[in-house]
Amino acid sequence: MRKALVLAIIAVTVVFTACRSNLIQVRTEFDGLSMEGREKGALRLKVINLNKFGLSIEELDYTMLLGRDTLALGTRPEPISVAGQDTTAAEFPFDMRFDIADTSFFMRPGLLSDTVTFKLAGRYVLPGFLKKNRVPFRYSKGIPVGDIIGGSTTDLNRLFNQ
């Protein structure tokens, strides 16, 4: 009996360790942007889990940069849970770090050759036998401002889609 219990514990540990080593990073798709006045907003993303197992994402911090200047930043206090091979929508509230009414910000030299960068950091929470496994991750992607000027959803998708 005791030998069977030890073997069962080892088998379960191997299965959950395999889940962690085969982790596929979640994908995101741009789903919208809303502004609350000139200082706050929310970015909506579809979060896609291609893994066969469900996972949660916690401690999300994100920043949007224009060149070296911070445009917006935020933290999502609630975790995002996504079932295996499923998609969920999530909002990412942010605070603006510049006045969008200040047109001089957008008239600066070299703006069209600058890059808008989206940075995201957090931790995946994976199922575990005795405790949950937490795996840190970082994501960063940038696209040229000139590609965004048209304002099409397709161009914004290129920034947030992985």
C-alpha positions in Angstrom: 0.0 0.0 0.0 2.7 2.4 1.0 4.7 1.6 -2.2 1.6 2.3 -4.3 1.1 5.7 -2.6 4.7 6.7 -3.3 4.4 5.7 -6.9 1.1 7.6 -7.3 2.8 10.8 -5.8 5.7 10.4 -8.2 3.4 10.0 -11.2 1.3 13.0 -10.3 4.5 15.1 -9.7 5.9 14.0 -13.2 2.6 15.0 -14.8 2.5 18.5 -13.3 6.2 19.0 -14.0 5.6 18.1 -17.6 2.8 20.7 -17.7 5.3 23.4 -16.6 8.0 22.3 -19.1 5.5 22.3 -22.0 4.1 25.7 -21.2 3.0 27.6 -24.3 3.0 31.4 -23.7 -0.5 32.9 -23.9 -1.3 35.0 -26.9 -3.1 38.3 -26.9 -5.3 40.1 -29.4 -6.2 43.8 -29.4 -9.9 44.1 -28.5 -10.4 47.8 -27.9 -9.4 50.9 -26.1 -11.5 53.3 -24.0 -10.6 56.6 -22.4 -11.9 58.0 -19.1 -11.2 61.7 -19.7 -7.7 62.7 -20.4 -5.9 60.9 -17.6 -7.2 57.3 -17.5 -8.1 54.6 -19.9 -8.5 50.8 -20.3 -6.9 48.5 -22.9 -9.1 45.5 -23.8 -7.2 42.4 -24.9 -8.4 38.8 -25.7 -6.2 36.4 -23.8 -5.7 33.1 -25.6 -4.5 30.0 -23.8 -3.2 27.3 -26.3 -2.2 25.0 -23.5 -4.3 21.9 -22.8 -4.5 22.9 -19.1 -6.0 26.0 -17.5 -3.9 28.7 -15.9 -4.0 32.0 -14.2 -1.9 35.1 -14.8 -1.2 37.3 -11.8 0.9 40.3 -10.8 0.5 42.0 -14.2 2.4 45.2 -14.8 2.4 47.0 -18.1 3.9 50.0 -19.8 3.5 51.7 -23.1 6.4 53.8 -24.4 6.9 56.2 -27.2 10.6 56.1 -27.9 12.0 56.5 -24.3 9.0 58.4 -23.0 6.3 56.6 -20.9 2.9 57.2 -22.4 0.9 55.0 -20.0 1.3 52.4 -17.3 -0.8 50.3 -15.1 -1.1 47.2 -12.9 -3.9 44.7 -13.0 -4.8 43.8 -9.4 -7.0 40.8 -10.3 -5.6 37.6 -11.8 -6.8 36.5 -15.2 -8.0 32.8 -15.4 -8.1 31.1 -18.7 -9.3 27.5 -19.2 -7.3 25.2 -21.3 -7.5 25.9 -25.1 -9.9 28.8 -24.4 -10.0 32.6 -24.7 -11.1 35.2 -22.3 -11.4 39.0 -22.5 -9.6 41.2 -20.0 -9.3 44.9 -19.3 -6.1 46.5 -18.4 -6.7 49.9 -16.7 -3.9 52.5 -17.2 -2.9 56.0 -16.2 -1.7 58.4 -18.9 1.7 60.0 -18.3 1.2 62.9 -20.6 -1.6 65.3 -21.5 -3.3 64.1 -24.7 -4.5 67.6 -25.2 -0.9 68.9 -25.4 -0.4 68.7 -29.2 3.2 69.7 -28.8 3.9 66.2 -27.6 2.8 64.8 -30.9 4.5 67.5 -33.0 8.0 66.7 -31.8 10.8 66.1 -34.3 11.4 62.5 -35.3 7.9 61.3 -34.1 7.2 59.3 -37.3 10.5 57.4 -36.9 9.9 56.6 -33.2 8.6 53.3 -32.0 5.6 52.6 -29.7 6.5 49.7 -27.4 4.1 47.6 -25.2 5.8 45.9 -22.2 4.1 43.3 -20.0 5.4 41.4 -17.1 3.7 38.9 -14.7 3.6 35.3 -13.5 1.7 32.3 -14.8 0.1 30.2 -12.0 0.1 26.6 -13.0 -1.6 23.7 -11.2 0.7 21.8 -8.9 0.5 18.7 -6.8 1.2 20.2 -3.3 1.4 23.8 -4.3 0.8 26.0 -7.4 3.8 26.7 -9.6 4.5 30.3 -10.4 6.5 31.0 -13.6 7.5 34.6 -14.3 7.4 36.0 -17.9 8.1 39.2 -19.8 6.8 40.3 -23.1 7.8 43.3 -25.2 6.8 44.4 -28.7 7.2 47.6 -30.6 5.9 49.0 -33.9 6.9 52.2 -35.7 4.7 55.2 -35.1 4.3 55.7 -38.9 2.5 52.3 -39.0 0.0 53.5 -36.4 -0.8 56.9 -37.8 -3.5 55.4 -40.1 -5.3 54.4 -36.9 -6.5 51.1 -38.2 -7.3 48.2 -35.9 -5.0 46.0 -37.9 -2.0 48.2 -37.1 -2.9 48.2 -33.3 -3.3 44.4 -33.5 0.4 44.2 -34.5 1.4 45.8 -31.3 -0.5 43.6 -28.9 -0.7 40.3 -30.8 1.9 37.7 -29.9 
